[in-house]
Amino acid sequence: MKILCILLFSLNLIAYESSEEIIASEDFQVKLQSYSPKATTKKNTILLIIPPTGGMNFIDKSYARKFARQGIETKILKHWSNDDEYNVELSIHTRFYSRAQNAIDLIMDKYPDHNFWVLGTSVGGLHGTIATARHSRITKALFIVSGADIADIILNSNQEVLVEAKKIRFKKFKYKDDQEYLENLRKVIPFEVQNLPTPQKTKVGLIISTNDETVPTKNQLLLESLWNTSRVSTLRLGHTSSVVFSWMFKSSKIKIFFLND
């Protein structure tokens, strides 16, 4: 037993417990998957993982376990009320992004004495960038294949749902061209990073793909140019491949980004 304890200490692996956590306010509910280490190495700090489209997956859980073993209280934003609503009306985007921020606000309100770190992937990164601009208690944030200018991303993304919605909307609302569609999208996006304050005291890192058509590379580079970010890694893969590759081969860089002061 003594040898085992010494080995675990040398590897800096700390035991943790995982459980579902629910935060509710009136008719709005947030579900988290929480990973609580039995001994914390960063007092009053929570790492919030915001998943990509499709919700919590094995990659998110792998990141959470990795940080919990390092003594970091970690939570995955698993679900919030009506996060799966689908509607071709443009107002769906207002509700989608407003609800996500409401979910993040409730989490932060529950832990008023904590600073937060944010790890966001793809659309989770979009939610994370907005939250980082809105909350000074987010002190570190790393975004994987995320970007800025949500309306432009919706217009140009090759994501199947967005491509199909664009076709239906052009037919239903008689948009004459992409510019008219973009102008109408801009009216319904409640938060755009380029219109929000630039975080002044937050350490922000990016993993960028130079061959991305889902969150187009130009939008990833736009976020980099708008904020004082550090580029953690550059990939030359497609969107999903970049997410998987980051997890398989760049996890150590992600861990170092957060754990090194």
Rosetta silent file (secondary structure, phi, psi, omega in degrees, C-alpha in Angstrom):
SEQUENCE: MKILCILLFSLNLIAYESSEEIIASEDFQVKLQSYSPKATTKKNTILLIIPPTGGMNFIDKSYARKFARQGIETKILKHWSNDDEYNVELSIHTRFYSRAQNAIDLIMDKYPDHNFWVLGTSVGGLHGTIATARHSRITKALFIVSGADIADIILNSNQEVLVEAKKIRFKKFKYKDDQEYLENLRKVIPFEVQNLPTPQKTKVGLIISTNDETVPTKNQLLLESLWNTSRVSTLRLGHTSSVVFSWMFKSSKIKIFFLND
SCORE:     score description
SCORE:     0.000 S_00000001
   1 L     0.000  -42.769  179.856    0.000    0.000    0.000 S_00000001
   2 H   -61.717  -42.158  179.246    2.811    2.380    0.895 S_00000001
   3 H   -63.456  -40.475  178.914    4.501    1.696   -2.435 S_00000001
   4 H   -62.551  -42.934  179.287    1.210    2.316   -4.258 S_00000001
   5 H   -62.148  -42.121  179.311    0.740    5.645   -2.464 S_00000001
   6 H   -64.009  -40.952  179.898    4.247    6.723   -3.372 S_00000001
   7 H   -63.746  -45.504  179.370    3.645    5.738   -6.998 S_00000001
   8 H   -63.157  -38.823  179.163    0.378    7.685   -7.193 S_00000001
   9 H   -64.888  -42.395 -178.019    2.006   10.706   -5.619 S_00000001
  10 H   -66.680  -30.420  177.336    4.886   10.596   -8.077 S_00000001
  11 H   -86.299   -5.635 -178.851    2.424   10.437  -10.987 S_00000001
  12 L    58.162   41.444  178.387    0.376   13.231   -9.399 S_00000001
  13 L  -102.890  124.321 -176.460   -2.814   11.160   -9.713 S_00000001
  14 L  -115.796  137.651  178.535   -5.576   12.035   -7.259 S_00000001
  15 L   -65.378  150.238 -179.580   -8.711   10.015   -6.646 S_00000001
  16 E  -146.441  164.633  174.532  -12.008   11.615   -7.672 S_00000001
  17 E  -122.017  143.950  178.893  -15.724   10.960   -7.700 S_00000001
  18 E  -116.269  136.847 -179.994  -18.093   11.552  -10.611 S_00000001
  19 E  -155.527  158.813  175.628  -21.762   12.441  -10.247 S_00000001
  20 E   -84.786  137.436 -179.396  -24.555   14.277  -12.031 S_00000001
  21 E  -122.979  135.274 -179.038  -25.296   17.745  -10.691 S_00000001
  22 E  -120.121  131.969  174.917  -28.487   19.684  -11.386 S_00000001
  23 E  -121.230  127.576 -176.778  -28.945   23.441  -11.065 S_00000001
  24 E  -128.895  143.627  174.397  -32.454   24.807  -11.494 S_00000001
  25 E  -141.182  110.189 -175.853  -33.946   28.279  -11.593 S_00000001
  26 L    55.394 -118.431 -176.600  -37.704   28.513  -12.053 S_00000001
  27 L  -100.299   15.197 -178.983  -38.426   26.535  -15.256 S_00000001
  28 E  -112.760  132.111 -175.572  -34.808   26.440  -16.458 S_00000001
  29 E  -131.287  141.279  177.608  -32.548   23.519  -15.600 S_00000001
  30 E  -121.232  133.733  174.918  -28.867   22.798  -16.127 S_00000001
  31 E  -112.424  132.215  177.430  -27.289   19.343  -15.883 S_00000001
  32 E  -121.084  148.728  165.417  -23.594   18.916  -15.197 S_00000001
  33 E  -102.873  112.990 -173.396  -21.381   15.884  -14.979 S_00000001
  34 E  -102.596  138.130  177.896  -19.114   16.754  -12.062 S_00000001
  35 E  -121.000  105.597 -172.572  -15.700   15.264  -11.327 S_00000001
  36 E  -109.117  112.431  177.964  -14.682   16.081   -7.767 S_00000001
  37 E   -71.017  148.000  179.113  -11.146   15.220   -6.628 S_00000001
  38 L   -72.985  -18.742  173.420  -10.739   14.085   -3.044 S_00000001
  39 L  -140.094  122.520 -177.490   -7.892   16.568   -2.695 S_00000001
  40 L   -90.885  142.708  177.270   -7.816   19.780   -4.737 S_00000001
  41 L  -101.118  -15.713  176.755   -4.600   21.308   -6.032 S_00000001
  42 L  -126.109   99.769 -176.051   -6.212   24.598   -7.138 S_00000001
  43 L   -66.005  138.650  176.350   -8.363   26.044   -4.388 S_00000001
  44 L    55.735   39.740  176.272  -11.591   27.764   -5.453 S_00000001
  45 E  -131.372  133.919  177.762  -11.085   26.927   -9.122 S_00000001
  46 E  -124.572  130.680  171.180  -13.485   25.048  -11.399 S_00000001
  47 E   -92.688  120.266  177.905  -12.739   23.849  -14.923 S_00000001
  48 E  -104.179  119.920  178.184  -15.911   24.014  -17.012 S_00000001
  49 E   -99.484  125.410 -179.292  -15.886   21.861  -20.164 S_00000001
  50 E  -112.860  111.632 -172.469  -18.370   22.921  -22.855 S_00000001
  51 L   -70.822  166.919  174.009  -18.924   20.150  -25.435 S_00000001
  52 L   -79.122 -173.892  175.434  -19.374   20.474  -29.201 S_00000001
  53 L   -53.958  136.308 -177.660  -22.579   19.818  -31.140 S_00000001
  54 L   102.593  -13.870  174.993  -24.133   16.574  -29.954 S_00000001
  55 L    85.649 -170.990 -176.090  -23.375   17.180  -26.302 S_00000001
  56 L   -53.766  134.124 -179.096  -21.108   15.434  -23.833 S_00000001
  57 L  -136.911 -178.605 -174.748  -18.993   12.699  -25.381 S_00000001
  58 H   -65.598  -27.044  177.621  -16.153   10.368  -24.460 S_00000001
  59 H   -68.654  -44.819  177.239  -13.534   13.023  -25.319 S_00000001
  60 H   -58.794  -44.077 -178.977  -15.079   15.507  -22.872 S_00000001
  61 H   -67.104  -33.314  177.210  -15.184   12.828  -20.187 S_00000001
  62 H   -65.803  -44.567  176.130  -11.575   11.907  -20.887 S_00000001
  63 H   -59.977  -43.833 -177.653  -10.483   15.530  -20.421 S_00000001
  64 H   -61.753  -44.514  178.912  -12.538   15.736  -17.221 S_00000001
  65 H   -63.239  -40.020 -179.005  -10.970   12.617  -15.751 S_00000001
  66 H   -60.105  -45.755 -177.775   -7.504   13.843  -16.685 S_00000001
  67 H   -76.142  -34.438  176.962   -7.940   17.155  -14.830 S_00000001
  68 H   -62.109  -37.840  178.065   -9.761   15.614  -11.868 S_00000001
  69 H   -66.910  -19.361  176.284   -6.791   13.298  -11.380 S_00000001
  70 L   -90.377    3.238  177.464   -4.650   16.426  -11.218 S_00000001
  71 L    89.298   19.316 -178.877   -6.781   17.741   -8.367 S_00000001
  72 L  -103.188  122.932  173.201   -8.929   20.155  -10.406 S_00000001
  73 E   -62.180  121.044 -171.607  -12.654   20.374   -9.719 S_00000001
  74 E  -129.398  137.885  179.648  -14.095   19.751  -13.197 S_00000001
  75 E  -135.220  135.382  174.722  -17.618   19.986  -14.596 S_00000001
  76 E  -100.821  127.411  176.292  -18.984   19.151  -18.034 S_00000001
  77 E   -75.015   97.963 -169.086  -21.937   21.233  -19.202 S_00000001
  78 E   -83.989  -38.708 -172.941  -24.081   18.253  -20.110 S_00000001
  79 E  -168.179  147.340  168.122  -27.495   19.741  -20.862 S_00000001
  80 E  -138.339  161.740 -173.611  -29.698   22.795  -20.390 S_00000001
  81 L   -54.770  128.801  175.238  -33.414   23.276  -20.949 S_00000001
  82 L    61.828   27.950  179.540  -34.439   23.143  -24.621 S_00000001
  83 L   -73.062   -9.365  179.445  -30.864   22.920  -25.886 S_00000001
  84 L  -106.078   14.238  179.256  -32.065   20.536  -28.605 S_00000001
  85 L   -62.177  136.514  175.561  -34.783   22.800  -30.011 S_00000001
  86 L  -125.406  133.354 -179.913  -34.819   22.872  -33.820 S_00000001
  87 L  -160.204  137.800  179.407  -36.607   25.511  -35.840 S_00000001
  88 L   -80.926  -12.696  174.515  -35.882   27.116  -39.222 S_00000001
  89 L   -61.629  140.440 -176.234  -37.097   30.482  -37.928 S_00000001
  90 L   -62.320  -26.383 -177.443  -34.072   32.730  -37.395 S_00000001
  91 H   -63.727  -13.945  176.047  -35.104   33.437  -33.806 S_00000001
  92 H   -57.918  -33.830 -178.881  -33.882   29.939  -32.873 S_00000001
  93 H   -69.238  -34.958  175.828  -30.364   31.398  -32.796 S_00000001
  94 H   -61.943  -48.249 -178.009  -31.399   34.025  -30.249 S_00000001
  95 H   -66.806  -41.336 -176.635  -32.815   31.369  -27.944 S_00000001
  96 H   -61.128  -49.941 -176.783  -29.922   28.939  -28.472 S_00000001
  97 H   -76.934  -31.791  176.639  -27.154   31.350  -27.534 S_00000001
  98 H   -67.964  -41.501  179.284  -29.146   33.110  -24.795 S_00000001
  99 H   -64.806  -39.750  179.121  -30.007   29.801  -23.111 S_00000001
 100 H   -61.410  -43.213  179.352  -26.375   28.683  -23.199 S_00000001
 101 H   -68.707  -34.898  175.141  -25.269   31.876  -21.467 S_00000001
 102 H   -61.121  -41.233  178.537  -28.089   31.511  -18.949 S_00000001
 103 H   -62.035  -46.627 -179.987  -26.793   28.008  -18.180 S_00000001
 104 H   -65.117  -39.526  178.317  -23.237   29.265  -17.687 S_00000001
 105 H   -60.292  -42.792 -179.207  -24.482   32.164  -15.552 S_00000001
 106 H   -64.256  -39.473  178.073  -26.363   29.770  -13.261 S_00000001
 107 H   -61.912  -46.839 -178.016  -23.278   27.606  -12.817 S_00000001
 108 H   -68.067  -34.453  177.771  -21.150   30.595  -11.918 S_00000001
 109 H   -65.908  -31.747  179.809  -23.833   31.975   -9.590 S_00000001
 110 H   -70.367  -25.321 -177.784  -23.850   28.693   -7.664 S_00000001
 111 L  -123.062   67.904 -172.796  -20.117   29.016   -7.042 S_00000001
 112 L   -68.192  -18.456 -178.653  -19.619   32.740   -6.354 S_00000001
 113 L   -95.479    7.086 -176.889  -16.295   32.248   -4.570 S_00000001
 114 L  -107.992  145.352  162.279  -14.684   30.351   -7.443 S_00000001
 115 E   -88.102  158.553 -177.007  -12.715   31.382  -10.474 S_00000001
 116 E  -123.312  142.722  164.825  -13.398   29.418  -13.624 S_00000001
 117 E  -108.357  146.924 -178.287  -11.339   27.873  -16.374 S_00000001
 118 E  -127.318  130.825  172.324  -13.148   27.048  -19.620 S_00000001
 119 E  -120.357  109.614 -176.045  -12.349   24.363  -22.183 S_00000001
 120 E  -122.940  138.522 -178.763  -14.676   24.657  -25.182 S_00000001
 121 E  -119.125  129.972  175.757  -14.752   22.707  -28.431 S_00000001
 122 L    57.359 -122.821  179.982  -16.434   23.835  -31.662 S_00000001
 123 H   -63.864  -27.731  173.530  -19.835   25.340  -30.769 S_00000001
 124 H   -62.259  -31.306  174.996  -18.854   24.819  -27.132 S_00000001
 125 H   -70.986  -34.886  175.905  -16.019   27.191  -27.874 S_00000001
 126 H   -61.865  -46.787  176.521  -18.463   29.745  -29.280 S_00000001
 127 H   -61.137  -39.981 -177.802  -20.420   29.626  -26.020 S_00000001
 128 H   -67.347  -37.988  179.098  -17.151   29.759  -24.112 S_00000001
 129 H   -65.877  -40.616  178.089  -15.810   32.822  -25.920 S_00000001
 130 H   -61.546  -47.896 -179.927  -19.009   34.731  -25.212 S_00000001
 131 H   -60.979  -39.630 -179.178  -18.882   33.745  -21.535 S_00000001
 132 H   -64.694  -36.909  176.639  -15.208   34.698  -21.301 S_00000001
 133 H   -69.925  -26.957 -175.106  -15.982   38.164  -22.648 S_00000001
 134 H   -91.536  -23.196 -171.258  -18.858   38.525  -20.175 S_00000001
 135 L  -124.704  117.583  178.947  -17.284   37.170  -16.981 S_00000001
 136 L   -72.579  -15.802  178.889  -14.062   38.403  -15.398 S_00000001
 137 L   -77.314   -7.244  170.874  -14.030   35.315  -13.125 S_00000001
 138 E   -83.700  106.666 -172.231  -13.051   33.217  -16.132 S_00000001
 139 E   -98.988  -20.386  175.510   -9.294   33.454  -15.732 S_00000001
 140 E  -141.259  140.822  179.805   -8.155   30.827  -18.268 S_00000001
 141 E  -150.550  134.286  176.932   -9.863   29.626  -21.432 S_00000001
 142 E  -128.879  129.756 -176.390   -8.820   27.322  -24.249 S_00000001
 143 E  -120.796  129.166 -178.334  -10.903   26.885  -27.381 S_00000001
 144 E  -102.836  120.730 -177.654  -10.510   24.057  -29.875 S_00000001
 145 L    40.959   56.836  174.197  -11.531   24.890  -33.483 S_00000001
 146 L  -118.385 -179.377 -177.212  -13.769   27.743  -32.395 S_00000001
 147 L  -167.124 -163.571 -178.623  -14.002   31.268  -33.730 S_00000001
 148 L  -126.776  162.931 -178.155  -15.705   34.634  -33.911 S_00000001
 149 L    70.968   74.733 -174.999  -18.582   36.177  -35.871 S_00000001
 150 H   -60.211  -40.645 -179.804  -21.296   33.585  -35.300 S_00000001
 151 H   -59.437  -41.948  179.351  -23.563   34.943  -38.041 S_00000001
 152 H   -68.023  -36.505  176.955  -20.788   34.507  -40.601 S_00000001
 153 H   -63.261  -45.433  179.057  -20.052   30.996  -39.309 S_00000001
 154 H   -59.673  -40.761 -179.544  -23.728   30.036  -39.686 S_00000001
 155 H   -62.950  -43.476 -168.746  -23.716   31.430  -43.224 S_00000001
 156 H  -104.150   -7.907 -176.362  -20.598   29.610  -44.395 S_00000001
 157 L   -64.715  146.508  174.824  -20.431   26.429  -42.310 S_00000001
 158 L   -94.249    9.653  177.579  -20.625   23.065  -44.046 S_00000001
 159 L   -61.178  132.877 -170.552  -22.339   21.528  -41.018 S_00000001
 160 H   -55.803  -44.384 -178.007  -25.265   19.533  -42.399 S_00000001
 161 H   -63.265  -41.592 -178.588  -27.951   21.078  -40.174 S_00000001
 162 H   -71.828  -36.517  177.378  -26.867   24.628  -41.020 S_00000001
 163 H   -64.276  -44.712 -179.673  -26.569   23.881  -44.740 S_00000001
 164 H   -66.849  -40.884  178.487  -30.067   22.384  -44.816 S_00000001
 165 H   -62.459  -39.019  178.483  -31.515   25.257  -42.767 S_00000001
 166 H   -60.910  -44.050  179.350  -29.973   27.747  -45.183 S_00000001
 167 H   -61.540  -45.501 -179.000  -31.663   26.048  -48.158 S_00000001
 168 H   -65.237  -41.761 -178.360  -35.036   26.011  -46.417 S_00000001
 169 H   -66.177  -41.118  178.175  -34.715   29.629  -45.290 S_00000001
 170 H   -60.622  -38.496 -179.604  -33.791   30.906  -48.750 S_00000001
 171 H   -72.625  -40.922 -175.203  -36.871   29.199  -50.132 S_00000001
 172 H   -77.049  -41.801 -172.650  -39.196   30.270  -47.306 S_00000001
 173 H  -103.011   -0.285  172.480  -38.024   33.839  -46.747 S_00000001
 174 L    60.525   40.560  175.107  -36.971   34.646  -50.319 S_00000001
 175 L   -65.844  138.213 -176.644  -33.484   35.955  -49.539 S_00000001
 176 L   -83.576  -25.163  179.709  -31.919   37.238  -52.733 S_00000001
 177 L  -163.536  178.090 -178.460  -28.316   36.425  -51.799 S_00000001
 178 H   -61.699  -35.344 -177.570  -25.896   35.503  -48.997 S_00000001
 179 H   -64.148  -41.972  178.811  -25.459   39.123  -47.954 S_00000001
 180 H   -65.969  -40.386  177.119  -29.162   39.567  -47.233 S_00000001
 181 H   -61.902  -44.318  179.828  -29.181   36.283  -45.294 S_00000001
 182 H   -61.724  -43.607  179.894  -26.139   37.415  -43.295 S_00000001
 183 H   -61.336  -37.938  178.512  -27.722   40.771  -42.454 S_00000001
 184 H   -73.242  -35.095  174.301  -30.820   39.009  -41.124 S_00000001
 185 H   -62.021  -41.985 -178.404  -28.705   36.565  -39.118 S_00000001
 186 H   -59.303  -29.198 -178.515  -26.863   39.460  -37.499 S_00000001
 187 H   -71.869  -21.229 -173.159  -30.166   40.785  -36.184 S_00000001
 188 H  -110.051   -5.828  178.032  -30.912   37.617  -34.206 S_00000001
 189 L   -83.881  114.649 -172.797  -27.502   36.728  -32.748 S_00000001
 190 L   -74.673  -23.411 -178.973  -27.635   38.093  -29.180 S_00000001
 191 L  -135.802  128.495  171.748  -23.879   37.950  -28.560 S_00000001
 192 L  -129.099  128.934 -176.254  -21.007   38.466  -30.979 S_00000001
 193 H   -54.412  -39.974 -177.409  -17.434   38.410  -29.685 S_00000001
 194 H   -66.137  -14.487  178.401  -16.439   41.306  -31.930 S_00000001
 195 H  -104.940    1.336 -178.456  -19.082   43.447  -30.187 S_00000001
 196 L  -105.838  161.209  179.555  -18.160   42.398  -26.632 S_00000001
 197 L   -62.315  143.036  175.308  -15.328   43.663  -24.406 S_00000001
 198 L   -76.796  126.520  178.247  -11.942   42.036  -24.967 S_00000001
 199 L   -59.520  129.383 -175.237  -10.896   40.065  -21.858 S_00000001
 200 L   -95.379  -31.423 -173.805   -8.002   41.920  -20.288 S_00000001
 201 L  -119.114   15.360 -178.257   -6.804   39.543  -17.584 S_00000001
 202 L  -100.188  132.487  173.497   -7.782   36.169  -19.020 S_00000001
 203 E   -81.374  116.574 -176.006   -5.226   33.743  -20.402 S_00000001
 204 E  -119.294  130.200  177.308   -6.732   32.573  -23.705 S_00000001
 205 E  -124.034  151.822 -179.863   -5.388   29.776  -25.898 S_00000001
 206 E  -130.182  142.318  163.529   -6.515   28.445  -29.262 S_00000001
 207 E  -109.977  116.479 -171.471   -6.108   25.250  -31.210 S_00000001
 208 E  -110.950  138.572  172.244   -6.639   26.273  -34.825 S_00000001
 209 E  -106.081  129.113  179.206   -7.292   24.170  -37.905 S_00000001
 210 L   -89.609    7.619 -179.735   -6.138   25.639  -41.215 S_00000001
 211 L  -136.353   44.508 -173.206   -8.385   23.261  -43.155 S_00000001
 212 L  -107.984  130.916  177.303  -11.723   23.719  -41.408 S_00000001
 213 L  -116.788   -2.748  179.268  -15.012   24.305  -43.205 S_00000001
 214 L   -89.084  -55.138  161.116  -17.377   23.721  -40.262 S_00000001
 215 L  -107.484   93.662 -169.487  -16.068   26.565  -38.158 S_00000001
 216 L   -50.478  142.988 -177.259  -14.241   28.140  -41.106 S_00000001
 217 H   -52.665  -38.647 -178.039  -10.549   28.837  -40.605 S_00000001
 218 H   -60.866  -31.951  179.046  -11.041   32.551  -41.303 S_00000001
 219 H   -76.350  -32.221  173.700  -13.359   32.770  -38.283 S_00000001
 220 H   -65.945  -42.010  178.855  -10.839   31.002  -36.078 S_00000001
 221 H   -68.936  -30.711  176.862   -8.174   33.456  -37.213 S_00000001
 222 H   -62.890  -45.225  177.528  -10.562   36.342  -36.590 S_00000001
 223 H   -59.727  -42.620  179.671  -10.884   35.345  -32.934 S_00000001
 224 H   -60.179  -39.656 -177.652   -7.099   35.131  -32.708 S_00000001
 225 H   -76.113  -29.311 -178.959   -6.733   38.637  -34.126 S_00000001
 226 H   -74.754  -35.499 -176.199   -9.454   40.136  -31.917 S_00000001
 227 L  -113.774  158.936  176.517   -8.044   38.825  -28.638 S_00000001
 228 L   -83.834   80.889 -173.953   -4.568   38.553  -27.198 S_00000001
 229 E  -103.126  162.706  168.272   -4.426   34.771  -27.507 S_00000001
 230 E  -110.999  135.607  179.616   -1.672   32.201  -27.521 S_00000001
 231 E   -87.148  111.625 -177.696   -1.824   29.537  -30.213 S_00000001
 232 E   -74.386  -35.877  179.320   -1.470   26.207  -28.449 S_00000001
 233 E  -162.939  152.172  174.960   -1.371   24.204  -31.665 S_00000001
 234 E  -119.806  125.937 -179.258   -1.972   24.483  -35.413 S_00000001
 235 E  -116.690  153.744  178.749   -3.580   21.565  -37.255 S_00000001
 236 L  -119.934   48.598 -176.828   -4.083   20.985  -40.963 S_00000001
 237 L  -123.224  171.603  172.882   -7.073   18.693  -40.665 S_00000001
 238 L   -71.356  179.954 -171.791  -10.812   18.935  -41.083 S_00000001
 239 H   -63.013  -61.113 -177.553  -13.071   19.965  -38.223 S_00000001
 240 H   -63.173  -40.281  178.619  -13.929   16.637  -36.599 S_00000001
 241 H   -60.407  -36.758  179.082  -10.471   15.233  -37.292 S_00000001
 242 H   -66.334  -39.079  178.305   -8.962   18.234  -35.509 S_00000001
 243 H   -62.699  -46.930 -178.690  -11.125   17.614  -32.432 S_00000001
 244 H   -68.423  -43.630 -179.076  -10.085   13.965  -32.263 S_00000001
 245 H   -62.616  -40.317  178.675   -6.419   14.678  -33.070 S_00000001
 246 H   -58.766  -42.983 -179.787   -6.267   17.367  -30.356 S_00000001
 247 H   -68.081  -42.304 -175.150   -7.496   14.856  -27.804 S_00000001
 248 H   -73.539  -37.413 -168.958   -5.203   12.053  -28.957 S_00000001
 249 H  -123.878   -9.823 -178.150   -1.985   14.004  -29.470 S_00000001
 250 L  -117.805    8.798 -178.251   -2.319   17.474  -27.925 S_00000001
 251 H   -59.055  -36.272 -179.452   -3.803   16.634  -24.514 S_00000001
 252 H   -65.409  -37.814  177.560   -0.480   17.254  -22.800 S_00000001
 253 H   -67.019  -38.430  177.836   -0.324   20.769  -24.286 S_00000001
 254 H   -63.915  -43.723  179.089   -3.896   21.422  -23.138 S_00000001
 255 H   -63.095  -44.407 -179.794   -3.039   20.238  -19.639 S_00000001
 256 H   -62.982  -39.661  179.856    0.112   22.374  -19.521 S_00000001
 257 H   -55.226  -44.902 -177.070   -1.835   25.437  -20.710 S_00000001
 258 H   -80.574  -40.562 -169.880   -4.160   25.245  -17.712 S_00000001
 259 H   -84.148  -23.123  177.048   -1.869   23.902  -15.011 S_00000001
 260 L   -86.200  126.672  179.881    1.157   26.115  -15.666 S_00000001
 261 L   -81.321    0.000    0.000    0.777   29.619  -14.239 S_00000001
